[in-house]
């Protein structure tokens, strides 16, 4: 689970990251990264609409992304806000492919 300090919570912060951040698209998700002060904590936010699947699948996907975010925070990454938007079909991905995609995209954060 991500600590409160490592979550994007305020709607204005979500808007800033999505509008001003660098976008990286994959077949099942869109990652928005917005650089902040190098000493600022790494923060994550997740956008998962009903088009992704039923509530059980959406919540499982959110838990998995939170676990991956926690691993990134524990590895010492800092200085960015990351918002991940799930696209339809994302919930069917297995853990290994989801983790590999997340690491490829988030690995570029300072």
C-alpha positions in Angstrom: 0.0 0.0 0.0 1.2 3.5 -0.8 1.6 6.0 2.1 -0.5 9.1 1.8 2.6 11.1 1.0 3.2 8.9 -2.1 -0.3 9.4 -3.6 -1.7 12.0 -5.9 -5.0 12.9 -4.1 -5.9 16.5 -5.0 -7.9 16.8 -8.3 -5.8 19.9 -9.3 -2.6 17.7 -9.0 -4.2 15.1 -11.3 -5.0 17.8 -13.8 -1.5 19.2 -13.7 0.1 15.9 -14.2 -2.2 14.9 -17.1 -2.0 18.2 -18.9 1.7 19.2 -18.4 3.4 15.8 -17.8 5.2 13.7 -20.4 2.9 11.0 -21.8 4.0 7.4 -22.6 1.4 5.1 -24.1 1.3 1.4 -24.1 -1.4 -0.9 -25.6 -3.2 -1.1 -22.2 -2.3 2.1 -20.3 -1.3 5.7 -20.6 1.4 6.9 -18.2 1.7 10.7 -17.4 5.0 11.8 -15.7 5.4 15.3 -14.3 8.9 16.2 -12.9 9.0 17.9 -9.6 11.8 19.0 -7.2 14.5 16.2 -7.1 13.9 15.8 -3.3 10.1 15.6 -3.5 8.7 12.1 -2.9 7.5 10.0 -5.8 3.7 10.1 -6.0 1.3 8.0 -7.9 -2.3 8.4 -9.0 -4.5 5.9 -10.9 -7.5 6.5 -13.2 -9.5 3.3 -13.9 -12.8 3.8 -15.6 -15.7 1.3 -15.9 -14.7 0.5 -19.4 -11.8 -1.5 -18.0 -14.0 -4.1 -16.5 -16.2 -5.0 -13.5 -15.4 -3.6 -10.1 -13.5 -6.7 -9.0 -11.1 -6.4 -12.0 -10.7 -2.6 -11.5 -9.9 -3.0 -7.8 -7.4 -5.8 -8.5 -5.7 -3.7 -11.1 -5.5 -0.7 -8.7 -4.0 -2.9 -5.9 -1.4 -4.3 -8.3 -0.4 -0.8 -9.5 -0.2 0.4 -5.9 2.1 -2.5 -5.0 4.3 -1.7 -8.0 4.3 2.0 -7.0 5.4 1.0 -3.5 8.3 -1.0 -4.9 9.4 2.0 -6.9 9.2 4.2 -3.8 11.2 1.6 -1.8 13.9 1.5 -4.5 14.6 5.2 -3.9 13.0 6.9 -6.9 12.0 10.5 -6.1 11.1 13.8 -7.8 8.0 13.1 -9.9 4.3 12.6 -10.0 3.0 9.7 -12.1 -0.7 9.3 -13.1 -1.6 6.0 -14.8 -4.8 5.8 -16.9 -6.0 2.2 -17.6 -7.3 1.4 -21.1 -9.9 -1.3 -21.8 -8.2 -4.7 -21.7 -5.7 -3.7 -19.0 -7.4 -5.8 -16.3 -6.8 -9.0 -18.2 -3.0 -8.6 -18.0 -1.1 -11.0 -15.9 1.1 -9.8 -13.0 4.5 -10.4 -14.8 3.6 -8.5 -17.9 2.0 -5.6 -15.9 5.2 -5.4 -13.7 7.5 -5.5 -16.7 5.6 -2.7 -18.5 5.4 -0.6 -15.3 9.2 -1.0 -14.7 10.0 0.0 -18.3 7.9 3.2 -18.1 8.6 4.3 -14.5 12.3 3.4 -14.7 12.9 6.7 -16.5 11.8 8.8 -13.6 14.7 10.5 -11.9 
